[in-house]
Amino acid sequence: MSTHSVLLDPTGERAPAIRPRLARPAGLDGLTVGLLDISKPRGNVFLDRLDERLVTLGVAIKRYQKPTFTRVAPTELKQRIAAEVDLVVEGLAD
Protein backbone atom coordinates (compact mmCIF):
# COMPACT_ATOMS: atom_id res chain seq x y z
CA MET A 1 0.00 0.00 0.00
CA SER A 2 1.34 3.39 -0.97
CA THR A 3 1.95 5.96 1.74
CA HIS A 4 1.54 8.89 -0.67
CA SER A 5 -1.47 10.24 -2.50
CA VAL A 6 -1.74 12.55 -5.44
CA LEU A 7 -4.16 15.34 -4.58
CA LEU A 8 -5.49 17.45 -7.41
CA ASP A 9 -6.92 20.88 -6.75
CA PRO A 10 -9.78 21.65 -9.16
CA THR A 11 -9.05 25.38 -8.84
CA GLY A 12 -6.14 25.25 -11.28
CA GLU A 13 -3.27 23.30 -9.75
CA ARG A 14 -0.46 23.03 -12.32
CA ALA A 15 1.67 20.44 -10.50
CA PRO A 16 -0.01 17.92 -8.21
CA ALA A 17 1.09 18.04 -4.58
CA ILE A 18 2.39 14.80 -3.16
CA ARG A 19 1.61 14.46 0.50
CA PRO A 20 1.93 11.45 2.81
CA ARG A 21 -1.38 9.93 3.86
CA LEU A 22 -2.36 10.40 7.46
CA ALA A 23 -2.72 7.23 9.47
CA ARG A 24 -6.31 6.12 9.98
CA PRO A 25 -7.43 5.97 13.59
CA ALA A 26 -7.78 2.50 15.09
CA GLY A 27 -11.30 3.45 16.21
CA LEU A 28 -13.57 6.40 16.87
CA ASP A 29 -13.59 6.20 20.68
CA GLY A 30 -12.74 9.59 22.14
CA LEU A 31 -12.53 11.29 18.75
CA THR A 32 -14.69 14.08 17.36
CA VAL A 33 -15.94 13.61 13.80
CA GLY A 34 -16.75 16.58 11.62
CA LEU A 35 -19.51 16.27 9.03
CA LEU A 36 -19.08 18.78 6.20
CA ASP A 37 -22.09 19.53 3.99
CA ILE A 38 -20.83 21.08 0.76
CA SER A 39 -24.32 22.48 0.06
CA LYS A 40 -25.23 20.19 -2.83
CA PRO A 41 -28.87 19.08 -2.94
CA ARG A 42 -29.63 16.21 -0.55
CA GLY A 43 -26.09 16.00 0.82
CA ASN A 44 -27.59 16.83 4.20
CA VAL A 45 -29.78 13.71 3.98
CA PHE A 46 -26.71 11.46 3.87
CA LEU A 47 -24.98 13.40 6.63
CA ASP A 48 -28.11 13.38 8.83
CA ARG A 49 -28.23 9.56 8.67
CA LEU A 50 -24.51 9.27 9.30
CA ASP A 51 -24.85 11.66 12.25
CA GLU A 52 -27.64 9.51 13.75
CA ARG A 53 -25.60 6.33 13.34
CA LEU A 54 -22.41 7.75 14.81
CA VAL A 55 -24.24 9.29 17.77
CA THR A 56 -25.77 5.88 18.61
CA LEU A 57 -22.19 4.57 18.73
CA GLY A 58 -21.23 7.33 21.17
CA VAL A 59 -19.16 9.37 18.74
CA ALA A 60 -18.98 13.14 19.22
CA ILE A 61 -20.12 15.02 16.09
CA LYS A 62 -19.68 18.58 14.85
CA ARG A 63 -21.53 19.79 11.76
CA TYR A 64 -20.26 22.26 9.18
CA GLN A 65 -21.58 23.65 5.90
CA LYS A 66 -19.89 25.37 2.98
CA PRO A 67 -21.68 28.50 1.72
CA THR A 68 -21.84 27.02 -1.80
CA PHE A 69 -20.66 23.87 -3.57
CA THR A 70 -19.38 25.92 -6.50
CA ARG A 71 -16.30 27.19 -4.63
CA VAL A 72 -13.68 25.74 -2.31
CA ALA A 73 -14.41 26.04 1.39
CA PRO A 74 -13.41 29.40 2.85
CA THR A 75 -10.06 29.34 4.64
CA GLU A 76 -11.72 30.35 7.92
CA LEU A 77 -14.05 27.33 7.72
CA LYS A 78 -11.19 24.94 6.92
CA GLN A 79 -9.14 26.29 9.82
CA ARG A 80 -12.09 25.97 12.21
CA ILE A 81 -12.69 22.37 11.15
CA ALA A 82 -8.99 21.50 11.54
CA ALA A 83 -8.95 23.00 15.04
CA GLU A 84 -12.18 21.39 16.27
CA VAL A 85 -12.28 17.80 14.98
CA ASP A 86 -10.08 14.75 14.59
CA LEU A 87 -11.43 13.63 11.22
CA VAL A 88 -13.95 14.80 8.62
CA VAL A 89 -16.57 13.17 6.41
CA GLU A 90 -17.53 15.35 3.46
CA GLY A 91 -21.00 14.74 2.05
CA LEU A 92 -21.20 14.84 -1.76
CA ALA A 93 -24.64 14.25 -3.23
CA ASP A 94 -27.27 15.43 -5.69
N, C-alpha and C positions, 0 to 999 in steps of 0.2 A: 504494500500500500504506500502510495506516495505521501510525503509529508508536506508537499507544496501544492498550491492551487494557482491556477491562472484566473485572476479576477478581471473582468472587462467592465469598464465604466461606460454606460451608454451615452454619456454626455460629451464624448469626443476624445477618449483616451487614445493616444497615438502608439504608445508602447505599453503592453499589458504589465501590470505590477505582479511580481511574484512574491508571495508572502507565505510563510509557514502556516499550516493549519493549526488552530488552537485545539488542544486536547479536549475531547468530549468528557463531560462529567460522568462519574461512575453511576450517579443517581441524581434525583432532584431534591432529596432531603436537605432541608436547610437553605436551599437556593431560592432566589426570586426570579420568576420568569416574566419577561416582558412580551406582551402581545401587541404587535404593531399593525394597525389597519392602514393600508395605503390609500384608502378612500375610493377603491373600485367598488362598483355595485355588488352587493351581497358578500363582500369579504368579511363584513362584520358577522354574518351568519356563521361562517366557519369558526371565526375567533370566539364567538359566544359559546359555541358547543365545546370548543377546546378549553375555554375558561371553566365551564361547568365541570368538565372531566378532571382537569387538574386540581380544582378546588376540592373535589371529593377525595382526591389522593393526598390532600393536605399541603399542596404546593401554594406558595405565596405568588400572587399575580399582580402585575401592574399593566394597565392598558394605555396605549398611545395611539395617536392618529395623525397621519400626514395631512396637511391642508388640501392637497390635491395629488392624484396619482400621476399627473403629467410632468411633475418635476421631482428632482431628488429631495429627500427630506432636508429641511432647514438644519444648518449646523447646530443651532441651539437645541433642537429636538434630539439630534444624534448624540450630543454631549450629555443631555439629561438622561437619555436611555442608558448610555455607557456608565454613568455615575450611579444609577439606581437599580440596575438589574444584573444578574449573572449570565443570562442568556436570553435570546430573543427569537420569537417565532413571528415571521412576517406573513400576513394573510394576503394572498394574491387570488382574486376571483373576479368573475363577471356574472 
